[in-house]
Amino acid sequence: MRLPPANLKCPSIQVSEVVLKKVIEWCDHHKGDPVTTADDDADSRKKTTDIDEWDQKFMQVDQEMLFEIILV
């Protein structure tokens, strides 16, 4: 795994505590997932319906919350 350069800048955004907690929850749940490869990306259209139960429940939020999660 390659690390980004030390001088890489990450844009700062305003995010509420609730949204940040949801993003951290998602990251924590998926931290052990295998890294996708270019071949996996090519098949991504086929896999759009293969959403596991945890992710389905995680995304059961109002539209505004979902939009904020996507932005983060």
Biopython code that builds the backbone (N, CA, C, O; Angstrom):
import numpy as np
from Bio.PDB.StructureBuilder import StructureBuilder

atoms = [
    (1, "MET", "N", (0.843, -1.176, 0.000)),
    (1, "MET", "CA", (0.000, 0.000, 0.000)),
    (1, "MET", "C", (0.889, 1.241, 0.000)),
    (1, "MET", "O", (1.795, 1.362, 0.825)),
    (2, "ARG", "N", (0.630, 2.150, -0.917)),
    (2, "ARG", "CA", (1.400, 3.385, -0.991)),
    (2, "ARG", "C", (0.764, 4.459, -0.135)),
    (2, "ARG", "O", (-0.456, 4.621, -0.126)),
    (3, "LEU", "N", (1.591, 5.186, 0.577)),
    (3, "LEU", "CA", (1.106, 6.298, 1.383)),
    (3, "LEU", "C", (1.173, 7.576, 0.555)),
    (3, "LEU", "O", (2.045, 7.718, -0.302)),
    (4, "PRO", "N", (0.248, 8.514, 0.810)),
    (4, "PRO", "CA", (0.288, 9.772, 0.073)),
    (4, "PRO", "C", (1.504, 10.591, 0.495)),
    (4, "PRO", "O", (2.054, 10.374, 1.575)),
    (5, "PRO", "N", (1.927, 11.533, -0.351)),
    (5, "PRO", "CA", (3.063, 12.374, 0.017)),
    (5, "PRO", "C", (2.771, 13.165, 1.285)),
    (5, "PRO", "O", (1.620, 13.501, 1.565)),
    (6, "ALA", "N", (3.813, 13.460, 2.046)),
    (6, "ALA", "CA", (3.644, 14.164, 3.322)),
    (6, "ALA", "C", (3.095, 15.560, 3.134)),
    (6, "ALA", "O", (2.481, 16.100, 4.054)),
    (7, "ASN", "N", (3.296, 16.168, 1.970)),
    (7, "ASN", "CA", (2.816, 17.522, 1.742)),
    (7, "ASN", "C", (1.412, 17.571, 1.135)),
    (7, "ASN", "O", (0.940, 18.644, 0.759)),
    (8, "LEU", "N", (0.749, 16.432, 1.036)),
    (8, "LEU", "CA", (-0.603, 16.372, 0.496)),
    (8, "LEU", "C", (-1.562, 17.135, 1.405)),
    (8, "LEU", "O", (-1.575, 16.919, 2.617)),
    (9, "LYS", "N", (-2.353, 18.015, 0.830)),
    (9, "LYS", "CA", (-3.291, 18.803, 1.614)),
    (9, "LYS", "C", (-4.685, 18.225, 1.471)),
    (9, "LYS", "O", (-5.111, 17.848, 0.379)),
    (10, "CYS", "N", (-5.377, 18.163, 2.574)),
    (10, "CYS", "CA", (-6.741, 17.680, 2.611)),
    (10, "CYS", "C", (-7.655, 18.883, 2.836)),
    (10, "CYS", "O", (-7.456, 19.637, 3.788)),
    (11, "PRO", "N", (-8.649, 19.070, 1.975)),
    (11, "PRO", "CA", (-9.518, 20.233, 2.161)),
    (11, "PRO", "C", (-10.292, 20.128, 3.470)),
    (11, "PRO", "O", (-10.734, 19.050, 3.866)),
    (12, "SER", "N", (-10.442, 21.247, 4.116)),
    (12, "SER", "CA", (-11.190, 21.306, 5.365)),
    (12, "SER", "C", (-12.649, 21.621, 5.050)),
    (12, "SER", "O", (-12.944, 22.548, 4.296)),
    (13, "ILE", "N", (-13.549, 20.849, 5.629)),
    (13, "ILE", "CA", (-14.968, 21.087, 5.397)),
    (13, "ILE", "C", (-15.696, 21.196, 6.723)),
    (13, "ILE", "O", (-15.242, 20.674, 7.742)),
    (14, "GLN", "N", (-16.809, 21.864, 6.700)),
    (14, "GLN", "CA", (-17.668, 21.949, 7.870)),
    (14, "GLN", "C", (-18.544, 20.696, 7.887)),
    (14, "GLN", "O", (-19.226, 20.388, 6.910)),
    (15, "VAL", "N", (-18.513, 19.994, 8.992)),
    (15, "VAL", "CA", (-19.328, 18.790, 9.116)),
    (15, "VAL", "C", (-19.849, 18.715, 10.544)),
    (15, "VAL", "O", (-19.130, 19.001, 11.502)),
    (16, "SER", "N", (-21.101, 18.329, 10.666)),
    (16, "SER", "CA", (-21.685, 18.239, 12.000)),
    (16, "SER", "C", (-21.168, 16.995, 12.722)),
    (16, "SER", "O", (-20.672, 16.054, 12.102)),
    (17, "GLU", "N", (-21.296, 17.018, 14.024)),
    (17, "GLU", "CA", (-20.850, 15.882, 14.839)),
    (17, "GLU", "C", (-21.600, 14.606, 14.458)),
    (17, "GLU", "O", (-21.008, 13.529, 14.391)),
    (18, "VAL", "N", (-22.899, 14.731, 14.210)),
    (18, "VAL", "CA", (-23.725, 13.569, 13.879)),
    (18, "VAL", "C", (-23.248, 12.928, 12.570)),
    (18, "VAL", "O", (-23.120, 11.707, 12.482)),
    (19, "VAL", "N", (-22.989, 13.753, 11.565)),
    (19, "VAL", "CA", (-22.535, 13.239, 10.272)),
    (19, "VAL", "C", (-21.145, 12.617, 10.414)),
    (19, "VAL", "O", (-20.892, 11.538, 9.879)),
    (20, "LEU", "N", (-20.259, 13.280, 11.119)),
    (20, "LEU", "CA", (-18.911, 12.745, 11.314)),
    (20, "LEU", "C", (-18.959, 11.394, 12.026)),
    (20, "LEU", "O", (-18.213, 10.481, 11.671)),
    (21, "LYS", "N", (-19.819, 11.260, 13.016)),
    (21, "LYS", "CA", (-19.960, 9.974, 13.714)),
    (21, "LYS", "C", (-20.444, 8.889, 12.757)),
    (21, "LYS", "O", (-19.984, 7.750, 12.839)),
    (22, "LYS", "N", (-21.373, 9.224, 11.842)),
    (22, "LYS", "CA", (-21.858, 8.238, 10.869)),
    (22, "LYS", "C", (-20.724, 7.810, 9.936)),
    (22, "LYS", "O", (-20.575, 6.625, 9.637)),
    (23, "VAL", "N", (-19.933, 8.768, 9.483)),
    (23, "VAL", "CA", (-18.826, 8.454, 8.579)),
    (23, "VAL", "C", (-17.798, 7.570, 9.289)),
    (23, "VAL", "O", (-17.302, 6.603, 8.712)),
    (24, "ILE", "N", (-17.485, 7.902, 10.528)),
    (24, "ILE", "CA", (-16.534, 7.087, 11.306)),
    (24, "ILE", "C", (-17.101, 5.692, 11.541)),
    (24, "ILE", "O", (-16.365, 4.707, 11.477)),
    (25, "GLU", "N", (-18.392, 5.599, 11.810)),
    (25, "GLU", "CA", (-19.042, 4.292, 11.984)),
    (25, "GLU", "C", (-18.888, 3.448, 10.716)),
    (25, "GLU", "O", (-18.569, 2.261, 10.788)),
    (26, "TRP", "N", (-19.117, 4.072, 9.550)),
    (26, "TRP", "CA", (-18.976, 3.360, 8.277)),
    (26, "TRP", "C", (-17.528, 2.915, 8.067)),
    (26, "TRP", "O", (-17.275, 1.773, 7.684)),
    (27, "CYS", "N", (-16.587, 3.814, 8.317)),
    (27, "CYS", "CA", (-15.170, 3.487, 8.151)),
    (27, "CYS", "C", (-14.750, 2.351, 9.081)),
    (27, "CYS", "O", (-14.028, 1.442, 8.672)),
    (28, "ASP", "N", (-15.200, 2.406, 10.318)),
    (28, "ASP", "CA", (-14.864, 1.370, 11.290)),
    (28, "ASP", "C", (-15.413, 0.014, 10.844)),
    (28, "ASP", "O", (-14.736, -1.007, 10.965)),
    (29, "HIS", "N", (-16.635, 0.013, 10.332)),
    (29, "HIS", "CA", (-17.247, -1.237, 9.880)),
    (29, "HIS", "C", (-16.492, -1.828, 8.686)),
    (29, "HIS", "O", (-16.349, -3.047, 8.584)),
    (30, "HIS", "N", (-16.015, -0.976, 7.790)),
    (30, "HIS", "CA", (-15.392, -1.444, 6.553)),
    (30, "HIS", "C", (-13.865, -1.457, 6.575)),
    (30, "HIS", "O", (-13.243, -1.684, 5.538)),
    (31, "LYS", "N", (-13.248, -1.219, 7.733)),
    (31, "LYS", "CA", (-11.782, -1.119, 7.784)),
    (31, "LYS", "C", (-11.076, -2.404, 7.380)),
    (31, "LYS", "O", (-9.939, -2.349, 6.913)),
    (32, "GLY", "N", (-11.702, -3.536, 7.540)),
    (32, "GLY", "CA", (-11.076, -4.803, 7.170)),
    (32, "GLY", "C", (-11.431, -5.283, 5.778)),
    (32, "GLY", "O", (-10.997, -6.361, 5.371)),
    (33, "ASP", "N", (-12.215, -4.503, 5.034)),
    (33, "ASP", "CA", (-12.614, -4.909, 3.689)),
    (33, "ASP", "C", (-11.402, -4.952, 2.761)),
    (33, "ASP", "O", (-10.485, -4.143, 2.903)),
    (34, "PRO", "N", (-11.391, -5.889, 1.812)),
    (34, "PRO", "CA", (-10.276, -5.938, 0.864)),
    (34, "PRO", "C", (-10.280, -4.712, -0.047)),
    (34, "PRO", "O", (-11.335, -4.157, -0.353)),
    (35, "VAL", "N", (-9.102, -4.303, -0.469)),
    (35, "VAL", "CA", (-8.964, -3.165, -1.376)),
    (35, "VAL", "C", (-9.441, -3.588, -2.759)),
    (35, "VAL", "O", (-9.111, -4.679, -3.224)),
    (36, "THR", "N", (-10.215, -2.731, -3.417)),
    (36, "THR", "CA", (-10.698, -3.067, -4.756)),
    (36, "THR", "C", (-9.590, -2.871, -5.783)),
    (36, "THR", "O", (-8.697, -2.041, -5.608)),
    (37, "THR", "N", (-9.665, -3.645, -6.846)),
    (37, "THR", "CA", (-8.689, -3.543, -7.931)),
    (37, "THR", "C", (-9.372, -2.936, -9.153)),
    (37, "THR", "O", (-10.584, -2.721, -9.151)),
    (38, "ALA", "N", (-8.602, -2.666, -10.178)),
    (38, "ALA", "CA", (-9.161, -2.112, -11.415)),
    (38, "ALA", "C", (-10.178, -3.079, -12.008)),
    (38, "ALA", "O", (-11.180, -2.647, -12.578)),
    (39, "ASP", "N", (-9.934, -4.374, -11.882)),
    (39, "ASP", "CA", (-10.886, -5.375, -12.392)),
    (39, "ASP", "C", (-12.205, -5.285, -11.643)),
    (39, "ASP", "O", (-13.270, -5.441, -12.240)),
    (40, "ASP", "N", (-12.143, -5.035, -10.338)),
    (40, "ASP", "CA", (-13.362, -4.895, -9.536)),
    (40, "ASP", "C", (-14.152, -3.686, -9.997)),
    (40, "ASP", "O", (-15.379, -3.738, -10.072)),
    (41, "ASP", "N", (-13.459, -2.592, -10.309)),
    (41, "ASP", "CA", (-14.130, -1.383, -10.773)),
    (41, "ASP", "C", (-14.836, -1.621, -12.096)),
    (41, "ASP", "O", (-15.907, -1.062, -12.332)),
    (42, "ALA", "N", (-14.260, -2.433, -12.956)),
    (42, "ALA", "CA", (-14.880, -2.726, -14.250)),
    (42, "ALA", "C", (-16.196, -3.476, -14.068)),
    (42, "ALA", "O", (-17.106, -3.336, -14.885)),
    (43, "ASP", "N", (-16.303, -4.267, -13.010)),
    (43, "ASP", "CA", (-17.517, -5.028, -12.736)),
    (43, "ASP", "C", (-18.471, -4.293, -11.801)),
    (43, "ASP", "O", (-19.466, -4.874, -11.370)),
    (44, "SER", "N", (-18.199, -3.045, -11.480)),
    (44, "SER", "CA", (-18.985, -2.338, -10.466)),
    (44, "SER", "C", (-20.454, -2.212, -10.862)),
    (44, "SER", "O", (-21.321, -2.208, -9.988)),
    (45, "ARG", "N", (-20.750, -2.109, -12.140)),
    (45, "ARG", "CA", (-22.154, -1.995, -12.561)),
    (45, "ARG", "C", (-22.929, -3.265, -12.222)),
    (45, "ARG", "O", (-24.111, -3.213, -11.881)),
    (46, "LYS", "N", (-22.257, -4.388, -12.320)),
    (46, "LYS", "CA", (-22.908, -5.659, -12.021)),
    (46, "LYS", "C", (-23.191, -5.813, -10.527)),
    (46, "LYS", "O", (-24.100, -6.548, -10.142)),
    (47, "LYS", "N", (-22.418, -5.126, -9.686)),
    (47, "LYS", "CA", (-22.500, -5.326, -8.244)),
    (47, "LYS", "C", (-23.360, -4.291, -7.530)),
    (47, "LYS", "O", (-23.404, -4.291, -6.300)),
    (48, "THR", "N", (-24.029, -3.428, -8.240)),
    (48, "THR", "CA", (-24.788, -2.367, -7.572)),
    (48, "THR", "C", (-25.942, -2.907, -6.746)),
    (48, "THR", "O", (-26.406, -2.228, -5.830)),
    (49, "THR", "N", (-26.409, -4.089, -7.038)),
    (49, "THR", "CA", (-27.491, -4.665, -6.251)),
    (49, "THR", "C", (-26.990, -5.537, -5.107)),
    (49, "THR", "O", (-27.784, -6.000, -4.288)),
    (50, "ASP", "N", (-25.685, -5.762, -5.045)),
    (50, "ASP", "CA", (-25.093, -6.598, -4.001)),
    (50, "ASP", "C", (-24.703, -5.745, -2.796)),
    (50, "ASP", "O", (-23.523, -5.658, -2.455)),
    (51, "ILE", "N", (-25.673, -5.124, -2.159)),
    (51, "ILE", "CA", (-25.414, -4.278, -0.993)),
    (51, "ILE", "C", (-25.785, -5.084, 0.243)),
    (51, "ILE", "O", (-26.922, -5.534, 0.388)),
    (52, "ASP", "N", (-24.809, -5.261, 1.136)),
    (52, "ASP", "CA", (-25.088, -6.099, 2.302)),
    (52, "ASP", "C", (-26.084, -5.412, 3.255)),
    (52, "ASP", "O", (-26.326, -4.208, 3.176)),
    (53, "GLU", "N", (-26.633, -6.210, 4.136)),
    (53, "GLU", "CA", (-27.695, -5.751, 5.032)),
    (53, "GLU", "C", (-27.237, -4.593, 5.927)),
    (53, "GLU", "O", (-28.000, -3.656, 6.163)),
    (54, "TRP", "N", (-26.007, -4.652, 6.420)),
    (54, "TRP", "CA", (-25.512, -3.580, 7.293)),
    (54, "TRP", "C", (-25.519, -2.244, 6.554)),
    (54, "TRP", "O", (-25.966, -1.236, 7.103)),
    (55, "ASP", "N", (-25.027, -2.227, 5.316)),
    (55, "ASP", "CA", (-24.985, -0.992, 4.536)),
    (55, "ASP", "C", (-26.384, -0.491, 4.202)),
    (55, "ASP", "O", (-26.622, 0.717, 4.191)),
    (56, "GLN", "N", (-27.301, -1.394, 3.934)),
    (56, "GLN", "CA", (-28.680, -0.987, 3.667)),
    (56, "GLN", "C", (-29.276, -0.280, 4.882)),
    (56, "GLN", "O", (-29.918, 0.762, 4.752)),
    (57, "LYS", "N", (-29.058, -0.853, 6.058)),
    (57, "LYS", "CA", (-29.571, -0.231, 7.282)),
    (57, "LYS", "C", (-28.859, 1.085, 7.569)),
    (57, "LYS", "O", (-29.483, 2.043, 8.024)),
    (58, "PHE", "N", (-27.550, 1.134, 7.304)),
    (58, "PHE", "CA", (-26.768, 2.342, 7.546)),
    (58, "PHE", "C", (-27.300, 3.510, 6.721)),
    (58, "PHE", "O", (-27.333, 4.646, 7.195)),
    (59, "MET", "N", (-27.710, 3.235, 5.502)),
    (59, "MET", "CA", (-28.168, 4.293, 4.601)),
    (59, "MET", "C", (-29.646, 4.650, 4.777)),
    (59, "MET", "O", (-30.181, 5.455, 4.015)),
    (60, "GLN", "N", (-30.293, 4.072, 5.752)),
    (60, "GLN", "CA", (-31.689, 4.427, 6.017)),
    (60, "GLN", "C", (-31.734, 5.692, 6.873)),
    (60, "GLN", "O", (-32.067, 5.654, 8.058)),
    (61, "VAL", "N", (-31.390, 6.803, 6.240)),
    (61, "VAL", "CA", (-31.396, 8.114, 6.887)),
    (61, "VAL", "C", (-32.159, 9.064, 5.978)),
    (61, "VAL", "O", (-32.452, 8.743, 4.826)),
    (62, "ASP", "N", (-32.479, 10.248, 6.515)),
    (62, "ASP", "CA", (-33.192, 11.200, 5.674)),
    (62, "ASP", "C", (-32.285, 11.699, 4.552)),
    (62, "ASP", "O", (-31.067, 11.524, 4.600)),
    (63, "GLN", "N", (-32.890, 12.319, 3.546)),
    (63, "GLN", "CA", (-32.155, 12.731, 2.356)),
    (63, "GLN", "C", (-31.046, 13.733, 2.675)),
    (63, "GLN", "O", (-29.964, 13.652, 2.094)),
    (64, "GLU", "N", (-31.291, 14.662, 3.572)),
    (64, "GLU", "CA", (-30.279, 15.651, 3.935)),
    (64, "GLU", "C", (-29.056, 14.987, 4.563)),
    (64, "GLU", "O", (-27.921, 15.330, 4.230)),
    (65, "MET", "N", (-29.283, 14.045, 5.464)),
    (65, "MET", "CA", (-28.189, 13.327, 6.109)),
    (65, "MET", "C", (-27.393, 12.540, 5.078)),
    (65, "MET", "O", (-26.162, 12.553, 5.103)),
    (66, "LEU", "N", (-28.084, 11.854, 4.172)),
    (66, "LEU", "CA", (-27.420, 11.086, 3.139)),
    (66, "LEU", "C", (-26.545, 11.995, 2.270)),
    (66, "LEU", "O", (-25.412, 11.642, 1.942)),
    (67, "PHE", "N", (-27.065, 13.144, 1.905)),
    (67, "PHE", "CA", (-26.306, 14.099, 1.097)),
    (67, "PHE", "C", (-25.043, 14.549, 1.838)),
    (67, "PHE", "O", (-23.969, 14.619, 1.240)),
    (68, "GLU", "N", (-25.162, 14.851, 3.124)),
    (68, "GLU", "CA", (-24.002, 15.286, 3.913)),
    (68, "GLU", "C", (-22.969, 14.179, 4.037)),
    (68, "GLU", "O", (-21.768, 14.444, 3.985)),
    (69, "ILE", "N", (-23.424, 12.931, 4.203)),
    (69, "ILE", "CA", (-22.498, 11.788, 4.282)),
    (69, "ILE", "C", (-21.726, 11.657, 2.964)),
    (69, "ILE", "O", (-20.516, 11.432, 2.964)),
    (70, "ILE", "N", (-22.433, 11.797, 1.858)),
    (70, "ILE", "CA", (-21.795, 11.694, 0.543)),
    (70, "ILE", "C", (-20.749, 12.797, 0.370)),
    (70, "ILE", "O", (-19.675, 12.548, -0.179)),
    (71, "LEU", "N", (-21.047, 13.999, 0.827)),
    (71, "LEU", "CA", (-20.100, 15.102, 0.689)),
    (71, "LEU", "C", (-18.817, 14.886, 1.483)),
    (71, "LEU", "O", (-17.738, 15.299, 1.057)),
    (72, "VAL", "N", (-18.938, 14.244, 2.630)),
    (72, "VAL", "CA", (-17.765, 14.010, 3.470)),
    (72, "VAL", "C", (-16.953, 12.906, 2.845)),
    (72, "VAL", "O", (-15.908, 12.530, 3.377)),
]
sb = StructureBuilder()
sb.init_structure("model")
sb.init_model(0)
sb.init_chain("A")
sb.init_seg("    ")
for serial, (resi, resn, name, xyz) in enumerate(atoms, 1):
    if name == "N":
        sb.init_residue(resn, " ", resi, " ")
    sb.init_atom(name, np.array(xyz, "f"), 0.0, 1.0, " ", f" {name:<3s}", serial, name[0])
structure = sb.get_structure()
